[in-house]
Amino acid sequence: MSAETLKEKMREFEAGKVGSVKVTGADLAAEGAAGSDGAGPTQGTVQADVPEEAKTDAFSHAGATADLHQGMTPSFLQDKVDITEDDREAFLKAIVTGERYERPFSLFGGKLTGTLRCRKIAESDGIIAWLSHCVNKGKADARIEYLTLMRNAMLAAQVKSLRGMVSEDFPELKEPYGPTRVADGDKGDRIVEPGWVAMAESWGGRPEALVTALHNELQLFEKRYWAMVMDAGNQNFWNPAASI
C-alpha cells in the first residue's frame, strides 16, 4: 500500500465511507522497499551536507565583534561529512531518552581514546555570557586570547573521558553556568566567575599536541552532530522494511 493510497483510505474513513482501515506489516515493508519518500538506506555510512549554520558557527562568535574576531571559527572546509549507522543510532537514542549525544573517538593510532558529548543549551548560554563578560572587561582583546578561551571552554564542556596516554574522567559543568552578580558590601556588586572556568583553564596546562588533536576531533564531532540536527528531515533514521 502506497502512502497516497493510505491517505485516501484515511480520508474515506473520516468521511464515514468505510468502517475501518487495515494496514499490515507487509504494507509497510512494501512501502519501505519502494522508497517512495526518497530516503536513503538506514544501514551503513552516509554522507550528509554540513549545514550553513555549522559553517558560520555563530556560537564561536558569541560576545565578539565581527571585525576583531573574523575568521576565528572552526574550519569547515568540507561540504559533507560521513555519518555512520552507529552515529545515527546514538543520535536517535539521545533524542528518545533525553540523554546527551555522546560518541567515542580514537587518536594517535589508538593510543588515546575517549568520549565526547554535546553541550546543554544552558551550558552554551553560560559560556557565551562568560565570554561576553571577558570581552567587555578587556580580557580577550586579542584574537588569540578569545580563541583560547573558547577552545578551553568547549573542551571543558564536551570532553567526557580520556583513556590511554592520559586516563581521566571529566565531570559535567556545574551550575551556575554563567557569571553571577553578588553584593560586596560597601564596594557594591561584583561579578563571580562560573566554577567551570577553573576546569577550562586547566586545559591550558596540557601538552599542545594533545589539546590541538582533541580540539580538531571536537570540531569533527560538531560537524557530524549539527549535520544530523539541521538535516534531520532528510535522513532515514528508521526504515520500516528493515524494522518488521
C-alpha positions in Angstrom: 0.0 0.0 0.0 1.5 3.3 -1.0 1.4 6.4 1.2 -1.0 8.1 -1.2 -3.4 5.0 -1.0 -3.2 5.1 2.8 -4.1 8.8 2.9 -7.1 8.2 0.6 -8.4 5.4 2.7 -8.0 7.6 5.8 -10.0 10.3 4.1 -12.7 7.8 3.3 -12.7 6.6 6.9 -13.0 10.1 8.3 -15.9 10.8 5.9 -17.7 7.6 7.1 -17.4 5.9 3.7 -15.6 2.8 5.2 -15.8 1.3 8.7 -12.1 0.7 9.2 -8.7 0.9 7.6 -6.3 -2.1 8.0 -2.6 -1.6 7.5 -0.4 -4.7 7.7 3.3 -5.2 8.2 3.6 -6.2 4.6 2.1 -2.9 3.6 4.8 -1.0 5.5 7.5 -3.3 4.2 6.4 -2.7 0.6 6.3 1.0 1.1 9.7 1.0 2.7 11.2 -1.1 0.0 9.7 1.1 -2.7 11.5 4.1 -1.1 8.7 6.4 -2.3 9.8 9.0 0.2 13.2 9.4 -1.4 15.0 8.5 1.8 18.4 6.8 1.6 19.2 3.4 3.3 19.3 3.2 7.0 22.3 0.9 7.2 25.9 1.8 6.6 27.7 5.1 6.4 26.0 8.0 4.5 27.2 11.5 3.6 25.4 14.5 4.9 25.8 18.1 4.0 27.4 20.3 6.6 24.6 22.9 7.3 25.4 26.6 6.7 24.7 27.2 10.4 27.6 24.9 11.3 29.9 26.6 8.7 29.3 30.0 10.2 29.2 28.6 13.7 27.5 31.6 15.4 28.3 30.1 18.8 32.0 30.8 18.3 31.2 34.4 17.5 29.4 35.0 20.8 30.3 38.2 22.5 32.8 39.2 19.9 32.9 42.0 17.3 32.8 40.7 13.8 35.8 42.6 12.6 38.1 41.7 15.6 37.3 38.0 15.6 36.5 37.4 11.9 37.6 34.0 10.8 38.1 32.6 14.2 35.5 29.9 13.8 36.5 26.2 13.3 37.5 25.5 9.7 34.5 23.8 8.0 36.3 23.3 4.7 34.4 20.2 3.5 30.8 20.5 2.4 29.9 16.9 3.5 30.7 14.7 6.4 30.5 10.9 6.8 27.8 9.8 9.3 27.9 6.2 10.3 25.0 4.0 11.2 26.2 4.0 14.8 26.2 7.8 14.8 22.6 7.9 13.7 21.6 5.2 16.2 23.2 7.1 19.1 21.7 10.4 17.9 18.2 8.9 17.8 18.7 7.2 21.2 19.7 10.5 22.7 16.6 12.2 21.4 14.3 9.5 22.7 15.9 9.1 26.1 16.7 12.8 26.7 20.3 11.9 27.4 23.3 13.7 25.9 24.5 12.6 22.5 28.0 11.0 23.0 30.4 9.4 20.7 33.8 7.6 21.2 36.9 8.7 19.4 40.4 7.4 18.8 43.6 9.3 18.2 47.3 8.7 17.7 46.8 5.2 16.2 44.6 4.1 19.1 47.0 5.2 21.8 44.4 7.7 23.1 40.7 7.0 23.1 37.8 8.8 24.8 34.3 10.1 24.6 32.9 13.4 23.5 29.4 14.8 24.5 27.2 17.5 23.1 26.6 20.7 25.1 23.5 21.6 27.0 21.7 24.7 25.9 22.3 26.2 29.4 26.0 25.4 29.1 26.2 27.2 25.7 24.4 30.2 27.2 26.7 30.3 30.2 29.8 30.1 28.1 28.5 32.9 25.8 27.7 35.0 28.9 31.2 34.5 30.3 33.0 35.2 27.0 30.9 38.4 26.6 32.0 39.4 30.1 35.6 38.7 29.3 35.4 40.8 26.2 33.7 43.7 28.0 36.4 43.6 30.7 39.2 43.6 28.1 40.4 40.1 29.0 40.0 38.9 25.4 41.1 41.9 23.3 43.5 39.8 21.2 42.1 37.3 18.8 44.3 34.5 20.2 43.0 35.2 23.7 39.4 34.8 22.6 40.2 31.7 20.7 41.9 30.1 23.7 39.0 30.9 26.0 36.6 29.4 23.5 38.6 26.3 22.9 39.2 25.6 26.6 35.5 26.2 27.4 34.4 23.8 24.8 36.8 21.1 25.9 35.7 21.5 29.5 32.1 21.1 28.5 32.4 18.3 25.9 35.3 16.0 26.7 33.8 13.3 28.9 36.7 10.9 29.3 40.2 10.0 28.1 42.0 6.6 28.1 45.5 5.5 27.2 48.3 8.1 27.1 46.1 10.1 29.5 43.4 8.4 31.6 40.9 10.8 33.2 37.1 11.4 33.6 35.7 14.9 33.3 32.5 15.9 35.2 29.8 17.9 33.5 29.8 21.6 34.1 28.2 22.7 37.3 25.6 25.5 37.7 25.6 28.4 37.6 26.9 28.2 34.1 27.3 31.9 33.6 28.8 34.7 35.6 26.8 35.9 38.6 26.5 39.3 40.3 26.7 39.3 44.1 26.7 42.1 46.7 30.1 43.0 48.1 29.2 45.4 51.0 30.4 49.0 50.6 32.2 48.0 47.4 29.0 47.4 45.6 28.3 44.4 43.4 31.0 42.2 41.9 30.9 39.5 39.2 31.8 36.0 40.3 33.1 33.7 37.6 31.4 30.3 36.9 33.0 27.3 38.7 33.8 25.6 35.4 36.3 28.4 34.5 39.0 26.6 36.5 38.2 23.4 34.6 38.6 25.2 31.3 41.8 26.9 32.4 43.3 23.5 33.3 43.4 22.6 29.6 45.9 25.4 29.1 48.5 23.4 31.2 48.3 20.3 29.0 50.6 19.5 26.1 49.8 21.5 23.0 49.8 18.4 20.7 47.1 16.8 22.9 44.9 19.9 23.2 45.2 20.6 19.4 44.3 17.0 18.5 41.3 16.9 20.9 40.1 20.3 19.6 40.3 19.0 16.0 38.4 15.9 16.9 35.8 18.1 18.7 35.3 20.1 15.5 34.6 17.0 13.6 32.2 15.8 16.3 30.4 19.2 16.0 30.1 18.9 12.2 28.5 15.5 12.4 26.2 16.4 15.2 24.9 19.6 13.6 24.6 17.9 10.2 22.1 15.4 11.9 20.4 18.2 13.9 19.9 20.6 11.0 19.3 18.0 8.3 17.2 15.5 10.3 14.3 15.7 7.8 16.5 14.3 5.0 18.0 11.4 6.9 16.4 8.0 7.2 16.7 7.2 10.9 14.0 4.5 10.6 13.5 2.1 7.8 10.0 0.4 8.0 11.1 -2.5 5.8 14.1 -3.3 7.9 12.1 -3.0 11.2 9.5 -5.6 10.6 
